Amino acid sequence: MLTGRRYRLVVTAGQAAQCQEFADICRSVWNTGLEQGGRIGVGRVDELRSAGR
């Protein structure tokens, strides 16, 4: 049986600022991947089709 756990993280102001910076970087990387994913995905499908896969 799986059980859930809850934890409360108490951080200092400096740690909160660093956590926010990490989150902003992750969001930027995620959004860039989403933007490029459509273009790269279409090209990859065309490449695989032309190769007969």
FENPECOR-V470059 format. One record per residue. RES is the residue in one letter. SS is DSSP state (h for helix, s for strand, l for the rest). OMEGA is omega in whole degrees, -180 to 180 (999 if undefined). Layout:
BEGIN
RES:SS:OMEGA  RES:SS:OMEGA
END
This chain:
BEGIN
M:l:178  L:l:177  T:l:179  G:l:177  R:l:176  R:l:179  Y:l:176  R:l:-180  L:l:178  V:l:-176  V:l:176  T:l:179  A:h:178  G:h:178  Q:h:179  A:h:178  A:h:179  Q:h:177  C:h:179  Q:h:178  E:h:177  F:h:180  A:h:179  D:h:178  I:h:179  C:h:179  R:h:179  S:h:178  V:h:179  W:h:-179  N:h:177  T:h:177  G:h:178  L:h:179  E:h:-177  Q:h:-177  G:h:179  G:h:-179  R:h:-178  I:h:-179  G:h:-180  V:h:179  G:h:-179  R:h:178  V:h:178  D:h:179  E:h:-180  L:h:179  R:h:-178  S:h:179  A:l:177  G:l:-180  R:l:999
END
